[in-house]
Amino acid sequence: MINLKKFLKYRDTRPEFDKIKEAGMVGLPCIVINNGEKIIFDVKEIEGINS
């Protein structure tokens, strides 16, 4: 439940989620890096970080 609450706080307050919410989507999957320093929605971008 704690992780869900953290996710909902990001989703409800961060501008990265605005277009996702407007489209009626939830915003999953996503990866939150360093307590919200960066939020990644695209798996290809995640793979680029590890390269």
mmCIF file of the N, C-alpha and C atoms, coordinates in Angstrom:
data_MODEL
# 
_entry.id   MODEL 
# 
loop_
_atom_site.group_PDB 
_atom_site.id 
_atom_site.type_symbol 
_atom_site.label_atom_id 
_atom_site.label_alt_id 
_atom_site.label_comp_id 
_atom_site.label_asym_id 
_atom_site.label_entity_id 
_atom_site.label_seq_id 
_atom_site.pdbx_PDB_ins_code 
_atom_site.Cartn_x 
_atom_site.Cartn_y 
_atom_site.Cartn_z 
_atom_site.occupancy 
_atom_site.B_iso_or_equiv 
_atom_site.pdbx_formal_charge 
_atom_site.auth_seq_id 
_atom_site.auth_comp_id 
_atom_site.auth_asym_id 
_atom_site.auth_atom_id 
_atom_site.pdbx_PDB_model_num 
ATOM 1   N N  . MET A 1 1  ? 0.814  -1.181 0.000   1.00 0.00 ? 1  MET A N  1 
ATOM 2   C CA . MET A 1 1  ? 0.000  0.000  0.000   1.00 0.00 ? 1  MET A CA 1 
ATOM 3   C C  . MET A 1 1  ? 0.870  1.263  0.000   1.00 0.00 ? 1  MET A C  1 
ATOM 4   N N  . ILE A 1 2  ? 2.020  1.191  0.661   1.00 0.00 ? 2  ILE A N  1 
ATOM 5   C CA . ILE A 1 2  ? 2.908  2.359  0.702   1.00 0.00 ? 2  ILE A CA 1 
ATOM 6   C C  . ILE A 1 2  ? 3.374  2.736  -0.703  1.00 0.00 ? 2  ILE A C  1 
ATOM 7   N N  . ASN A 1 3  ? 3.746  1.734  -1.504  1.00 0.00 ? 3  ASN A N  1 
ATOM 8   C CA . ASN A 1 3  ? 4.209  2.029  -2.865  1.00 0.00 ? 3  ASN A CA 1 
ATOM 9   C C  . ASN A 1 3  ? 3.096  2.634  -3.715  1.00 0.00 ? 3  ASN A C  1 
ATOM 10  N N  . LEU A 1 4  ? 1.871  2.154  -3.544  1.00 0.00 ? 4  LEU A N  1 
ATOM 11  C CA . LEU A 1 4  ? 0.744  2.721  -4.279  1.00 0.00 ? 4  LEU A CA 1 
ATOM 12  C C  . LEU A 1 4  ? 0.536  4.182  -3.893  1.00 0.00 ? 4  LEU A C  1 
ATOM 13  N N  . LYS A 1 5  ? 0.614  4.488  -2.628  1.00 0.00 ? 5  LYS A N  1 
ATOM 14  C CA . LYS A 1 5  ? 0.454  5.870  -2.164  1.00 0.00 ? 5  LYS A CA 1 
ATOM 15  C C  . LYS A 1 5  ? 1.541  6.774  -2.730  1.00 0.00 ? 5  LYS A C  1 
ATOM 16  N N  . LYS A 1 6  ? 2.782  6.281  -2.763  1.00 0.00 ? 6  LYS A N  1 
ATOM 17  C CA . LYS A 1 6  ? 3.882  7.066  -3.339  1.00 0.00 ? 6  LYS A CA 1 
ATOM 18  C C  . LYS A 1 6  ? 3.621  7.334  -4.817  1.00 0.00 ? 6  LYS A C  1 
ATOM 19  N N  . PHE A 1 7  ? 3.212  6.279  -5.547  1.00 0.00 ? 7  PHE A N  1 
ATOM 20  C CA . PHE A 1 7  ? 2.938  6.445  -6.973  1.00 0.00 ? 7  PHE A CA 1 
ATOM 21  C C  . PHE A 1 7  ? 1.822  7.463  -7.194  1.00 0.00 ? 7  PHE A C  1 
ATOM 22  N N  . LEU A 1 8  ? 0.736  7.352  -6.446  1.00 0.00 ? 8  LEU A N  1 
ATOM 23  C CA . LEU A 1 8  ? -0.392 8.263  -6.628  1.00 0.00 ? 8  LEU A CA 1 
ATOM 24  C C  . LEU A 1 8  ? -0.001 9.705  -6.328  1.00 0.00 ? 8  LEU A C  1 
ATOM 25  N N  . LYS A 1 9  ? 0.879  9.906  -5.372  1.00 0.00 ? 9  LYS A N  1 
ATOM 26  C CA . LYS A 1 9  ? 1.343  11.268 -5.091  1.00 0.00 ? 9  LYS A CA 1 
ATOM 27  C C  . LYS A 1 9  ? 2.097  11.834 -6.292  1.00 0.00 ? 9  LYS A C  1 
ATOM 28  N N  . TYR A 1 10 ? 2.988  11.041 -6.881  1.00 0.00 ? 10 TYR A N  1 
ATOM 29  C CA . TYR A 1 10 ? 3.695  11.488 -8.085  1.00 0.00 ? 10 TYR A CA 1 
ATOM 30  C C  . TYR A 1 10 ? 2.707  11.752 -9.209  1.00 0.00 ? 10 TYR A C  1 
ATOM 31  N N  . ARG A 1 11 ? 1.796  10.796 -9.435  1.00 0.00 ? 11 ARG A N  1 
ATOM 32  C CA . ARG A 1 11 ? 0.857  10.918 -10.549 1.00 0.00 ? 11 ARG A CA 1 
ATOM 33  C C  . ARG A 1 11 ? -0.042 12.138 -10.400 1.00 0.00 ? 11 ARG A C  1 
ATOM 34  N N  . ASP A 1 12 ? -0.429 12.437 -9.201  1.00 0.00 ? 12 ASP A N  1 
ATOM 35  C CA . ASP A 1 12 ? -1.376 13.524 -8.987  1.00 0.00 ? 12 ASP A CA 1 
ATOM 36  C C  . ASP A 1 12 ? -0.719 14.904 -8.909  1.00 0.00 ? 12 ASP A C  1 
ATOM 37  N N  . THR A 1 13 ? 0.602  14.960 -8.739  1.00 0.00 ? 13 THR A N  1 
ATOM 38  C CA . THR A 1 13 ? 1.252  16.259 -8.556  1.00 0.00 ? 13 THR A CA 1 
ATOM 39  C C  . THR A 1 13 ? 2.317  16.601 -9.587  1.00 0.00 ? 13 THR A C  1 
ATOM 40  N N  . ARG A 1 14 ? 2.802  15.628 -10.338 1.00 0.00 ? 14 ARG A N  1 
ATOM 41  C CA . ARG A 1 14 ? 3.898  15.896 -11.264 1.00 0.00 ? 14 ARG A CA 1 
ATOM 42  C C  . ARG A 1 14 ? 3.398  16.179 -12.678 1.00 0.00 ? 14 ARG A C  1 
ATOM 43  N N  . PRO A 1 15 ? 3.971  17.183 -13.347 1.00 0.00 ? 15 PRO A N  1 
ATOM 44  C CA . PRO A 1 15 ? 3.523  17.545 -14.702 1.00 0.00 ? 15 PRO A CA 1 
ATOM 45  C C  . PRO A 1 15 ? 3.802  16.464 -15.744 1.00 0.00 ? 15 PRO A C  1 
ATOM 46  N N  . GLU A 1 16 ? 4.740  15.563 -15.470 1.00 0.00 ? 16 GLU A N  1 
ATOM 47  C CA . GLU A 1 16 ? 5.040  14.485 -16.414 1.00 0.00 ? 16 GLU A CA 1 
ATOM 48  C C  . GLU A 1 16 ? 3.813  13.613 -16.689 1.00 0.00 ? 16 GLU A C  1 
ATOM 49  N N  . PHE A 1 17 ? 2.884  13.595 -15.744 1.00 0.00 ? 17 PHE A N  1 
ATOM 50  C CA . PHE A 1 17 ? 1.709  12.747 -15.869 1.00 0.00 ? 17 PHE A CA 1 
ATOM 51  C C  . PHE A 1 17 ? 0.510  13.461 -16.488 1.00 0.00 ? 17 PHE A C  1 
ATOM 52  N N  . ASP A 1 18 ? 0.605  14.752 -16.755 1.00 0.00 ? 18 ASP A N  1 
ATOM 53  C CA . ASP A 1 18 ? -0.548 15.510 -17.246 1.00 0.00 ? 18 ASP A CA 1 
ATOM 54  C C  . ASP A 1 18 ? -1.140 14.932 -18.529 1.00 0.00 ? 18 ASP A C  1 
ATOM 55  N N  . LYS A 1 19 ? -0.314 14.700 -19.536 1.00 0.00 ? 19 LYS A N  1 
ATOM 56  C CA . LYS A 1 19 ? -0.816 14.180 -20.817 1.00 0.00 ? 19 LYS A CA 1 
ATOM 57  C C  . LYS A 1 19 ? -1.365 12.770 -20.657 1.00 0.00 ? 19 LYS A C  1 
ATOM 58  N N  . ILE A 1 20 ? -0.744 12.003 -19.796 1.00 0.00 ? 20 ILE A N  1 
ATOM 59  C CA . ILE A 1 20 ? -1.198 10.637 -19.548 1.00 0.00 ? 20 ILE A CA 1 
ATOM 60  C C  . ILE A 1 20 ? -2.585 10.654 -18.926 1.00 0.00 ? 20 ILE A C  1 
ATOM 61  N N  . LYS A 1 21 ? -2.782 11.513 -17.939 1.00 0.00 ? 21 LYS A N  1 
ATOM 62  C CA . LYS A 1 21 ? -4.089 11.613 -17.287 1.00 0.00 ? 21 LYS A CA 1 
ATOM 63  C C  . LYS A 1 21 ? -5.141 12.154 -18.252 1.00 0.00 ? 21 LYS A C  1 
ATOM 64  N N  . GLU A 1 22 ? -4.773 13.124 -19.090 1.00 0.00 ? 22 GLU A N  1 
ATOM 65  C CA . GLU A 1 22 ? -5.714 13.674 -20.076 1.00 0.00 ? 22 GLU A CA 1 
ATOM 66  C C  . GLU A 1 22 ? -6.188 12.600 -21.052 1.00 0.00 ? 22 GLU A C  1 
ATOM 67  N N  . ALA A 1 23 ? -5.313 11.639 -21.332 1.00 0.00 ? 23 ALA A N  1 
ATOM 68  C CA . ALA A 1 23 ? -5.656 10.548 -22.247 1.00 0.00 ? 23 ALA A CA 1 
ATOM 69  C C  . ALA A 1 23 ? -6.456 9.455  -21.539 1.00 0.00 ? 23 ALA A C  1 
ATOM 70  N N  . GLY A 1 24 ? -6.715 9.623  -20.240 1.00 0.00 ? 24 GLY A N  1 
ATOM 71  C CA . GLY A 1 24 ? -7.480 8.637  -19.488 1.00 0.00 ? 24 GLY A CA 1 
ATOM 72  C C  . GLY A 1 24 ? -6.682 7.418  -19.083 1.00 0.00 ? 24 GLY A C  1 
ATOM 73  N N  . MET A 1 25 ? -5.363 7.558  -19.121 1.00 0.00 ? 25 MET A N  1 
ATOM 74  C CA . MET A 1 25 ? -4.488 6.440  -18.758 1.00 0.00 ? 25 MET A CA 1 
ATOM 75  C C  . MET A 1 25 ? -4.016 6.605  -17.315 1.00 0.00 ? 25 MET A C  1 
ATOM 76  N N  . VAL A 1 26 ? -3.413 5.554  -16.776 1.00 0.00 ? 26 VAL A N  1 
ATOM 77  C CA . VAL A 1 26 ? -2.979 5.560  -15.382 1.00 0.00 ? 26 VAL A CA 1 
ATOM 78  C C  . VAL A 1 26 ? -1.555 6.078  -15.234 1.00 0.00 ? 26 VAL A C  1 
ATOM 79  N N  . GLY A 1 27 ? -0.677 5.692  -16.141 1.00 0.00 ? 27 GLY A N  1 
ATOM 80  C CA . GLY A 1 27 ? 0.716  6.109  -16.047 1.00 0.00 ? 27 GLY A CA 1 
ATOM 81  C C  . GLY A 1 27 ? 1.652  4.989  -15.659 1.00 0.00 ? 27 GLY A C  1 
ATOM 82  N N  . LEU A 1 28 ? 1.188  3.758  -15.819 1.00 0.00 ? 28 LEU A N  1 
ATOM 83  C CA . LEU A 1 28 ? 2.030  2.602  -15.549 1.00 0.00 ? 28 LEU A CA 1 
ATOM 84  C C  . LEU A 1 28 ? 2.285  1.885  -16.857 1.00 0.00 ? 28 LEU A C  1 
ATOM 85  N N  . PRO A 1 29 ? 3.420  1.343  -17.071 1.00 0.00 ? 29 PRO A N  1 
ATOM 86  C CA . PRO A 1 29 ? 4.550  1.311  -16.151 1.00 0.00 ? 29 PRO A CA 1 
ATOM 87  C C  . PRO A 1 29 ? 5.315  2.629  -16.164 1.00 0.00 ? 29 PRO A C  1 
ATOM 88  N N  . CYS A 1 30 ? 5.981  2.862  -15.069 1.00 0.00 ? 30 CYS A N  1 
ATOM 89  C CA . CYS A 1 30 ? 6.913  3.982  -14.989 1.00 0.00 ? 30 CYS A CA 1 
ATOM 90  C C  . CYS A 1 30 ? 7.970  3.642  -13.951 1.00 0.00 ? 30 CYS A C  1 
ATOM 91  N N  . ILE A 1 31 ? 9.107  4.273  -14.100 1.00 0.00 ? 31 ILE A N  1 
ATOM 92  C CA . ILE A 1 31 ? 10.203 4.099  -13.150 1.00 0.00 ? 31 ILE A CA 1 
ATOM 93  C C  . ILE A 1 31 ? 10.500 5.469  -12.571 1.00 0.00 ? 31 ILE A C  1 
ATOM 94  N N  . VAL A 1 32 ? 10.526 5.569  -11.264 1.00 0.00 ? 32 VAL A N  1 
ATOM 95  C CA . VAL A 1 32 ? 10.849 6.814  -10.585 1.00 0.00 ? 32 VAL A CA 1 
ATOM 96  C C  . VAL A 1 32 ? 12.279 6.683  -10.071 1.00 0.00 ? 32 VAL A C  1 
ATOM 97  N N  . ILE A 1 33 ? 13.139 7.606  -10.498 1.00 0.00 ? 33 ILE A N  1 
ATOM 98  C CA . ILE A 1 33 ? 14.558 7.553  -10.141 1.00 0.00 ? 33 ILE A CA 1 
ATOM 99  C C  . ILE A 1 33 ? 14.863 8.635  -9.112  1.00 0.00 ? 33 ILE A C  1 
ATOM 100 N N  . ASN A 1 34 ? 15.593 8.252  -8.086  1.00 0.00 ? 34 ASN A N  1 
ATOM 101 C CA . ASN A 1 34 ? 16.053 9.181  -7.037  1.00 0.00 ? 34 ASN A CA 1 
ATOM 102 C C  . ASN A 1 34 ? 14.928 10.027 -6.463  1.00 0.00 ? 34 ASN A C  1 
ATOM 103 N N  . ASN A 1 35 ? 13.916 9.359  -5.945  1.00 0.00 ? 35 ASN A N  1 
ATOM 104 C CA . ASN A 1 35 ? 12.800 10.056 -5.294  1.00 0.00 ? 35 ASN A CA 1 
ATOM 105 C C  . ASN A 1 35 ? 12.180 11.148 -6.156  1.00 0.00 ? 35 ASN A C  1 
ATOM 106 N N  . GLY A 1 36 ? 12.008 10.851 -7.435  1.00 0.00 ? 36 GLY A N  1 
ATOM 107 C CA . GLY A 1 36 ? 11.319 11.771 -8.322  1.00 0.00 ? 36 GLY A CA 1 
ATOM 108 C C  . GLY A 1 36 ? 12.208 12.685 -9.137  1.00 0.00 ? 36 GLY A C  1 
ATOM 109 N N  . GLU A 1 37 ? 13.521 12.512 -9.040  1.00 0.00 ? 37 GLU A N  1 
ATOM 110 C CA . GLU A 1 37 ? 14.429 13.327 -9.844  1.00 0.00 ? 37 GLU A CA 1 
ATOM 111 C C  . GLU A 1 37 ? 14.128 13.161 -11.326 1.00 0.00 ? 37 GLU A C  1 
ATOM 112 N N  . LYS A 1 38 ? 13.791 11.934 -11.713 1.00 0.00 ? 38 LYS A N  1 
ATOM 113 C CA . LYS A 1 38 ? 13.438 11.650 -13.101 1.00 0.00 ? 38 LYS A CA 1 
ATOM 114 C C  . LYS A 1 38 ? 12.371 10.561 -13.102 1.00 0.00 ? 38 LYS A C  1 
ATOM 115 N N  . ILE A 1 39 ? 11.392 10.703 -13.988 1.00 0.00 ? 39 ILE A N  1 
ATOM 116 C CA . ILE A 1 39 ? 10.361 9.694  -14.160 1.00 0.00 ? 39 ILE A CA 1 
ATOM 117 C C  . ILE A 1 39 ? 10.407 9.232  -15.603 1.00 0.00 ? 39 ILE A C  1 
ATOM 118 N N  . ILE A 1 40 ? 10.538 7.925  -15.797 1.00 0.00 ? 40 ILE A N  1 
ATOM 119 C CA . ILE A 1 40 ? 10.696 7.344  -17.124 1.00 0.00 ? 40 ILE A CA 1 
ATOM 120 C C  . ILE A 1 40 ? 9.494  6.465  -17.437 1.00 0.00 ? 40 ILE A C  1 
ATOM 121 N N  . PHE A 1 41 ? 8.933  6.658  -18.628 1.00 0.00 ? 41 PHE A N  1 
ATOM 122 C CA . PHE A 1 41 ? 7.797  5.867  -19.068 1.00 0.00 ? 41 PHE A CA 1 
ATOM 123 C C  . PHE A 1 41 ? 8.162  4.910  -20.194 1.00 0.00 ? 41 PHE A C  1 
ATOM 124 N N  . ASP A 1 42 ? 9.262  5.169  -20.885 1.00 0.00 ? 42 ASP A N  1 
ATOM 125 C CA . ASP A 1 42 ? 9.639  4.414  -22.082 1.00 0.00 ? 42 ASP A CA 1 
ATOM 126 C C  . ASP A 1 42 ? 10.752 3.421  -21.757 1.00 0.00 ? 42 ASP A C  1 
ATOM 127 N N  . VAL A 1 43 ? 10.504 2.155  -21.995 1.00 0.00 ? 43 VAL A N  1 
ATOM 128 C CA . VAL A 1 43 ? 11.491 1.110  -21.717 1.00 0.00 ? 43 VAL A CA 1 
ATOM 129 C C  . VAL A 1 43 ? 12.778 1.365  -22.495 1.00 0.00 ? 43 VAL A C  1 
ATOM 130 N N  . LYS A 1 44 ? 12.676 1.886  -23.714 1.00 0.00 ? 44 LYS A N  1 
ATOM 131 C CA . LYS A 1 44 ? 13.872 2.154  -24.511 1.00 0.00 ? 44 LYS A CA 1 
ATOM 132 C C  . LYS A 1 44 ? 14.758 3.178  -23.826 1.00 0.00 ? 44 LYS A C  1 
ATOM 133 N N  . GLU A 1 45 ? 14.159 4.151  -23.148 1.00 0.00 ? 45 GLU A N  1 
ATOM 134 C CA . GLU A 1 45 ? 14.942 5.141  -22.430 1.00 0.00 ? 45 GLU A CA 1 
ATOM 135 C C  . GLU A 1 45 ? 15.663 4.492  -21.242 1.00 0.00 ? 45 GLU A C  1 
ATOM 136 N N  . ILE A 1 46 ? 15.020 3.552  -20.597 1.00 0.00 ? 46 ILE A N  1 
ATOM 137 C CA . ILE A 1 46 ? 15.640 2.837  -19.485 1.00 0.00 ? 46 ILE A CA 1 
ATOM 138 C C  . ILE A 1 46 ? 16.833 2.048  -19.991 1.00 0.00 ? 46 ILE A C  1 
ATOM 139 N N  . GLU A 1 47 ? 16.681 1.387  -21.118 1.00 0.00 ? 47 GLU A N  1 
ATOM 140 C CA . GLU A 1 47 ? 17.773 0.612  -21.697 1.00 0.00 ? 47 GLU A CA 1 
ATOM 141 C C  . GLU A 1 47 ? 18.937 1.522  -22.048 1.00 0.00 ? 47 GLU A C  1 
ATOM 142 N N  . GLY A 1 48 ? 18.671 2.752  -22.489 1.00 0.00 ? 48 GLY A N  1 
ATOM 143 C CA . GLY A 1 48 ? 19.720 3.714  -22.820 1.00 0.00 ? 48 GLY A CA 1 
ATOM 144 C C  . GLY A 1 48 ? 20.517 4.135  -21.604 1.00 0.00 ? 48 GLY A C  1 
ATOM 145 N N  . ILE A 1 49 ? 19.896 4.162  -20.448 1.00 0.00 ? 49 ILE A N  1 
ATOM 146 C CA . ILE A 1 49 ? 20.592 4.523  -19.204 1.00 0.00 ? 49 ILE A CA 1 
ATOM 147 C C  . ILE A 1 49 ? 21.618 3.470  -18.850 1.00 0.00 ? 49 ILE A C  1 
ATOM 148 N N  . ASN A 1 50 ? 21.293 2.208  -19.108 1.00 0.00 ? 50 ASN A N  1 
ATOM 149 C CA . ASN A 1 50 ? 22.181 1.107  -18.744 1.00 0.00 ? 50 ASN A CA 1 
ATOM 150 C C  . ASN A 1 50 ? 23.305 0.896  -19.758 1.00 0.00 ? 50 ASN A C  1 
ATOM 151 N N  . SER A 1 51 ? 23.244 1.548  -20.907 1.00 0.00 ? 51 SER A N  1 
ATOM 152 C CA . SER A 1 51 ? 24.262 1.352  -21.952 1.00 0.00 ? 51 SER A CA 1 
ATOM 153 C C  . SER A 1 51 ? 25.527 2.105  -21.661 1.00 0.00 ? 51 SER A C  1 
# 
